[in-house]
Amino acid sequence: MGLITRSDLIVNPDEEQIAILMSTDLVTASPDDDVKDVAKKMIDNNVRRVPVVDNGDLVGIITSFDLVSNALIKLESDDPVENFMITTVPTTWYKTPLNVAFETMKQFGLKSVLALNDSAKLVGILTETDFIEESEIISERSEHSSTVGTEGDKWSWDSTSVLYIEKNCLKFTDKLVEDVGTHKVEVVNSKTKASDCAKKMKTLNIEQIPVIGVEGELIGLVRASDLIKALVD
């Protein structure tokens, strides 16, 4: 049994074998496990998805979003979002080309990048799904040659070796961040209750929400994988 994610696919466009891309050393849960125990497994192993296994058979999968939208909303946690949010967040200018914005997101190892305008105000958000929809995998060939001759022999022939290397890569459209990103960005403030944030995520069917300060400035990002910590605290 293995698990493959969107991140595996877009970060490794040159790999064609799923067996190599997928994770096989999986953390699993059983149908009878307490949600708090499952949340702790996700946190301890830094994963967002846990296959559910019953007597050795795969019967389902549970995600951090499932825990947030079905368990945390019932907890009525008074802990503010600022206790769970991350503050190192990838941002980019809203007129940045998609390929550059993608590299920014990848460098941070996150699943989204936030777009800022000329006044450094939040005006958009792009996720992995947005990048996938605006890209395609293409094959590029590079040529490498070397020439070898026999020195001092006028009757010798020079030989040239040519090596062709084909590599798959991700090619994005010529659009800019502002052409693709979600422009109506839902936000919460740093004092929003974790359970209220969970309700907002469920209602909007989103897994991450930017966090703003008292003056409307961007101060962080809270994800479902961050909020599940409220279940075990």
NORURUR-V645024 format. One record per backbone hydrogen bond with DSSP energy under -1.0 kcal/mol. NH is the residue of the N-H (numbers start at 1). CO is the residue of the C=O. E is the energy in kcal/mol with one decimal. If there is no record, write none. Layout:
nh = [NH NH]
co = [CO CO]
e = [E E]
This chain:
nh = [3 9 10 11 15 21 22 23 26 29 33 38 39 40 41 42 43 44 45 47 50 52 53 54 57 59 60 62 64 67 68 69 70 71 72 73 74 75 81 82 83 84 85 86 89 92 94 96 98 101 102 103 104 105 106 107 108 110 113 114 115 116 117 120 123 124 125 126 128 131 132 133 134 135 136 138 140 142 144 146 148 153 156 159 161 163 165 167 169 171 173 177 178 179 180 181 182 185 188 190 192 194 195 197 198 199 200 201 202 203 204 205 206 209 211 212 213 216 219 220 221 222 224 226 227 228 229 230 231 233]
co = [23 5 6 7 12 17 18 3 24 51 30 34 35 36 37 38 39 40 41 42 62 60 29 57 54 52 52 50 48 63 64 65 66 67 67 68 71 72 192 190 80 81 81 221 87 114 116 93 175 97 98 99 100 101 102 103 104 105 126 90 124 92 121 117 115 115 182 113 111 127 128 129 130 132 171 169 167 165 163 161 159 150 153 148 146 144 142 140 138 136 134 96 94 176 177 177 125 183 210 212 189 79 77 193 194 195 196 197 198 199 200 201 201 222 220 188 217 213 211 211 86 209 207 223 223 224 226 227 228 229]
e = [-2.0 -1.4 -2.4 -2.0 -1.5 -1.4 -2.7 -3.1 -1.7 -2.2 -1.8 -1.9 -2.5 -2.1 -1.9 -2.2 -2.3 -3.0 -1.8 -1.9 -2.9 -3.2 -3.3 -2.9 -1.8 -2.9 -1.2 -2.5 -2.0 -1.8 -2.2 -2.9 -1.5 -1.8 -2.2 -1.1 -1.2 -1.4 -2.4 -2.1 -1.8 -2.4 -2.0 -3.0 -1.0 -2.3 -2.3 -2.1 -1.7 -2.1 -2.6 -1.6 -1.8 -2.3 -2.5 -2.1 -1.2 -1.5 -2.3 -2.6 -2.6 -2.7 -2.1 -2.1 -2.8 -1.2 -1.0 -2.6 -1.6 -1.8 -2.5 -2.3 -1.1 -1.4 -1.9 -2.5 -2.8 -2.7 -2.6 -2.1 -3.4 -1.3 -1.4 -3.3 -3.1 -3.7 -2.7 -2.6 -2.6 -3.0 -2.0 -2.3 -2.0 -1.3 -1.3 -2.7 -2.4 -1.5 -1.9 -1.3 -1.8 -2.7 -1.1 -2.4 -2.1 -1.9 -1.9 -2.3 -2.3 -2.6 -2.4 -1.2 -1.8 -2.8 -2.8 -2.5 -2.7 -1.7 -2.9 -1.4 -2.3 -2.5 -2.4 -1.1 -2.3 -1.5 -1.4 -2.2 -1.4 -1.3]
